[in-house]
C-alpha cells in the first residue's frame, strides 16, 4: 500500500469539518498514513485557537478533537519521519 504523510493542518481540517475535509479524506484513502509524533499536540493547538475564536462552538470543537483518538488507528506516528525526509534530500 502506498505511503502518504499527513500533517496537523490536514487532520485538523478533517476533525473540525473544514471545507476541504472531504477532498483530504478522499486523497488519503488507500494509503498508509504517517504523521510526526507531535501531531496530537499540534491539533490540540489548533483546537485551542478555534475555541478562543469561536467560544460558542467550544463543546462542539472539543467533541471533534476527541475523535482524534479514533484517527490514531488509521495514522501511524513515526518518530523517525523527519530523519527519513532529511536523509532523502
Wavefront OBJ file of the C-alpha trace (Angstrom):
o trace
v 0.000 0.000 0.000
v 1.417 3.454 -0.866
v 2.505 5.738 1.952
v 1.486 9.353 2.489
v 2.450 11.797 5.192
v -0.382 13.643 6.872
v 0.205 16.806 8.851
v -1.693 18.576 11.607
v -3.411 21.023 9.269
v -4.932 18.175 7.260
v -6.022 16.265 10.375
v -7.486 19.433 11.902
v -9.365 20.199 8.686
v -10.928 16.740 8.779
v -11.740 16.789 12.509
v -13.212 20.282 12.521
v -15.144 19.943 9.270
v -13.259 22.488 7.210
v -14.428 22.978 3.611
v -11.628 20.832 2.155
v -12.142 17.917 4.590
v -13.857 15.629 2.070
v -11.120 16.148 -0.504
v -8.449 15.370 2.089
v -10.222 12.174 3.138
v -10.522 11.081 -0.497
v -6.837 11.760 -1.141
v -5.821 9.750 1.935
v -7.912 6.664 1.184
v -5.958 3.615 0.130
v -2.722 4.860 1.693
v -0.761 4.083 4.804
v -0.704 7.411 6.630
v 2.345 8.537 8.559
v 2.448 11.506 10.909
v 5.013 13.109 13.194
v 4.782 12.081 16.856
v 3.857 15.660 17.794
v 0.683 15.601 15.675
v -1.747 15.404 18.661
v -0.105 18.441 20.277
v -0.330 20.427 17.052
v -4.000 19.510 16.558
v -4.682 20.452 20.194
v -3.165 23.865 19.494
v -5.497 24.310 16.532
v -8.437 23.328 18.756
v -7.479 25.885 21.433
v -7.212 28.640 18.826
v -10.598 27.718 17.365
v -12.179 27.666 20.841
v -10.834 31.162 21.526
v -12.113 32.492 18.209
v -15.482 30.748 18.434
v -16.439 30.380 22.120
v -19.997 29.385 21.244
v -18.622 26.313 19.452
v -16.419 25.254 22.387
v -18.270 21.999 23.166
v -18.548 21.008 19.519
v -14.855 21.682 18.913
v -13.804 19.651 21.950
v -16.020 16.777 20.828
v -14.387 16.892 17.388
v -10.938 16.929 18.983
v -11.972 13.848 20.958
v -12.269 11.970 17.662
v -8.514 12.243 17.212
v -8.159 9.026 19.190
v -10.133 7.163 16.539
v -7.984 8.638 13.795
v -4.858 7.365 15.528
v -5.843 3.858 14.436
v -5.564 4.979 10.812
v -2.456 7.146 11.203
v 0.876 5.701 12.234
v 3.036 8.040 14.284
v 6.613 7.956 13.138
v 9.341 9.309 15.420
v 11.880 8.908 12.634
v 9.760 10.545 9.948
v 11.749 13.763 9.892
v 15.022 11.828 9.787
v 13.810 9.877 6.757
v 12.949 13.074 4.904
v 16.223 14.713 5.865
v 18.193 11.746 4.522
v 16.324 11.893 1.194
v 17.287 15.486 0.472
l 1 2 3 4 5 6 7 8 9 10 11 12 13 14 15 16 17 18 19 20 21 22 23 24 25 26 27 28 29 30 31 32 33 34 35 36 37 38 39 40 41 42 43 44 45 46 47 48 49 50 51 52 53 54 55 56 57 58 59 60 61 62 63 64 65 66 67 68 69 70 71 72 73 74 75 76 77 78 79 80 81 82 83 84 85 86 87 88 89
